[in-house]
Structure formats: C-alpha cells, structure tokens
C-alpha cells in the first residue's frame, strides 16, 4: 500500500499544474483521515456519532455525510458530479488514483 507522500511524489513526476497538485493533496488528506470532519463538544473524537464541523448536525458517519451531503461543501462537490453524475457515496474514498475523478 502506498503512503500519502508516495502518491504525491508520483504526481510530481507528471508535471501537473500546481492547482491540480494541491487538489491531489487535499484528496489524499481526506482519504487518509488527516482532515477532521466531526467533533463531540468541540473536541476531536472517535465517537460513532459526531457533529458536522460545518452545519453542527449530528451524524453516525460524519465524514461521509459532510463530504457527500453537507450544504457547506456544495461548491466543492459540484465539480465531482462531472465524474460521478449519480452522486457521491462511500466509493469516493476508494477510487483508484488512475480514475479521472481522483
């Protein structure tokens, strides 16, 4: 299994534009759980039910719900519908780096 830094190093060799590399880094960080999408009483937690950091509503899978449905990320999600017109689900975290939507 490749590490996050290995994925980034692979992308650097492709001479991609800087904004694409930044987007790749963001996707890797989300996939690796480096980005926290939920909290319990304002603190980072591994609890099953957490509050969304954007809308403060409670969900059992806050990462999936925040990325796929929270109104706070609508503008960020909109470009994803080009590659995933049926909508986003948990497969967004499992797509292969060779997929155009990655």
C-alpha positions as CSV (number, residue, x, y, z in Angstrom):
1,X,0.0,0.0,0.0
2,X,1.4,3.4,-1.0
3,X,1.7,6.1,1.6
4,X,0.2,9.6,1.1
5,X,3.7,11.1,0.4
6,X,4.3,8.4,-2.2
7,X,1.1,9.3,-4.0
8,X,2.2,12.9,-4.0
9,X,5.7,12.1,-5.3
10,X,4.1,10.1,-8.1
11,X,2.1,13.1,-9.2
12,X,5.1,15.5,-9.1
13,X,6.7,13.4,-11.9
14,X,3.7,14.1,-14.2
15,X,4.4,17.8,-14.3
16,X,0.8,18.7,-13.4
17,X,-0.3,22.3,-12.8
18,X,0.2,23.5,-9.2
19,X,-3.6,23.8,-8.5
20,X,-4.0,20.1,-9.6
21,X,-1.3,19.0,-7.2
22,X,-2.9,20.9,-4.4
23,X,-6.2,19.3,-5.1
24,X,-4.5,15.9,-5.2
25,X,-3.0,16.6,-1.8
26,X,-6.4,17.5,-0.4
27,X,-8.0,14.3,-1.7
28,X,-5.2,12.2,-0.2
29,X,-5.6,14.0,3.2
30,X,-9.3,13.3,3.2
31,X,-8.8,9.6,2.2
32,X,-6.2,9.1,4.9
33,X,-8.4,10.7,7.6
34,X,-6.0,13.6,8.1
35,X,-8.9,16.0,7.9
36,X,-11.3,16.0,10.8
37,X,-15.0,16.5,9.8
38,X,-16.7,15.9,13.1
39,X,-16.4,16.7,16.8
40,X,-18.0,15.9,20.1
41,X,-18.5,19.0,22.3
42,X,-15.9,20.9,20.3
43,X,-13.2,18.3,20.7
44,X,-11.7,15.8,18.3
45,X,-13.3,12.4,18.9
46,X,-13.5,8.8,17.6
47,X,-17.1,8.5,18.7
48,X,-19.6,6.9,16.3
49,X,-21.9,9.8,16.4
50,X,-20.3,13.2,15.9
51,X,-21.4,16.8,15.0
52,X,-20.5,18.0,11.5
53,X,-17.9,20.8,11.7
54,X,-19.9,22.8,9.1
55,X,-23.5,22.5,10.0
56,X,-23.3,21.2,13.6
57,X,-25.8,18.4,13.0
58,X,-25.2,15.0,14.5
59,X,-24.4,12.0,12.2
60,X,-23.2,8.5,12.6
61,X,-20.8,8.7,9.7
62,X,-19.9,12.4,9.8
63,X,-17.0,12.1,7.2
64,X,-19.2,10.5,4.6
65,X,-22.1,12.8,5.3
66,X,-20.0,16.0,5.3
67,X,-18.2,15.2,2.1
68,X,-21.3,13.9,0.3
69,X,-24.3,16.0,1.5
70,X,-23.4,19.0,3.7
71,X,-24.5,22.3,2.2
72,X,-21.3,23.8,3.4
73,X,-19.3,21.9,0.8
74,X,-21.8,22.2,-2.1
75,X,-19.4,24.4,-4.2
76,X,-16.5,22.0,-3.6
77,X,-18.7,18.9,-4.6
78,X,-20.1,20.4,-7.7
79,X,-17.1,19.6,-10.0
80,X,-17.2,16.0,-8.8
81,X,-20.6,15.5,-10.5
82,X,-18.7,15.5,-13.8
83,X,-17.2,12.2,-13.0
84,X,-19.8,10.9,-10.6
85,X,-23.2,12.1,-12.0
86,X,-25.1,9.6,-9.9
87,X,-23.9,11.3,-6.8
88,X,-21.2,10.7,-4.3
89,X,-21.2,7.8,-1.8
90,X,-18.5,5.9,0.1
91,X,-16.8,4.9,-3.2
92,X,-15.4,8.4,-3.4
93,X,-12.9,7.4,-0.8
94,X,-11.9,4.2,-2.6
95,X,-11.4,5.3,-6.1
96,X,-8.1,4.4,-7.7
97,X,-5.6,7.2,-8.4
98,X,-5.8,6.3,-12.1
99,X,-9.5,7.2,-12.2
100,X,-10.2,10.6,-13.8
101,X,-12.3,11.6,-10.8
102,X,-9.4,11.2,-8.4
